Amino acid sequence: MAIDFFLSETARHADVVMATSLHEEEEGTVTTAEGRVVRIRAAVTPPANARRDSDILIGTC
């Protein structure tokens, strides 16, 4: 299984590829390598079947 926002060379070898959203399409917070918490706001909406990474990992949507 691969989770990717485009069909990469690695994803081509997977049995299942799940479409995910880009960084610009997500909302929430991230922690930088320096330990800062940064708020992310979506700039655009994800296309058709793309889902957020967190939704894929916890099985929602």
C-alpha positions in Angstrom: 0.0 0.0 0.0 1.2 3.5 -0.8 -0.2 6.9 0.3 0.8 9.6 -2.2 -0.5 12.7 -3.9 0.7 11.6 -7.3 1.7 8.2 -8.8 5.4 8.1 -7.9 7.8 5.5 -9.0 7.5 3.8 -5.6 3.7 3.9 -5.7 3.7 2.2 -9.1 5.0 -1.0 -7.3 2.2 -0.9 -4.6 -0.9 -3.1 -4.8 -3.0 -0.3 -3.4 -2.4 3.5 -3.9 -4.5 5.9 -1.8 -4.8 9.5 -3.0 -3.8 12.0 -0.4 -3.9 15.8 -0.2 -1.0 18.1 -0.6 0.3 20.3 2.2 -1.5 23.3 0.7 -4.8 21.4 0.9 -4.7 20.6 4.6 -5.6 22.4 7.8 -4.3 21.9 11.3 -1.0 22.2 13.2 2.5 20.8 12.7 5.6 20.8 14.9 8.8 21.9 13.2 12.2 20.4 13.8 12.9 23.3 16.2 9.9 22.5 18.3 7.6 25.3 17.1 4.0 24.6 16.6 2.8 26.2 13.3 -0.9 26.5 12.2 -1.5 25.4 8.6 -4.5 26.8 6.7 -5.8 25.3 3.5 -5.1 27.4 0.4 -7.2 25.2 -1.9 -9.6 22.3 -1.6 -8.4 18.8 -2.5 -9.6 17.2 -5.7 -12.3 14.5 -5.9 -11.1 11.4 -4.0 -8.1 12.9 -2.2 -8.2 12.6 1.6 -6.1 14.0 4.4 -3.3 11.7 5.6 -4.7 11.6 9.1 -8.1 10.5 7.8 -6.5 7.7 5.9 -4.5 6.5 8.8 -7.4 6.5 11.3 -9.9 5.2 8.8 -12.4 8.1 8.7 -14.3 9.7 5.8 
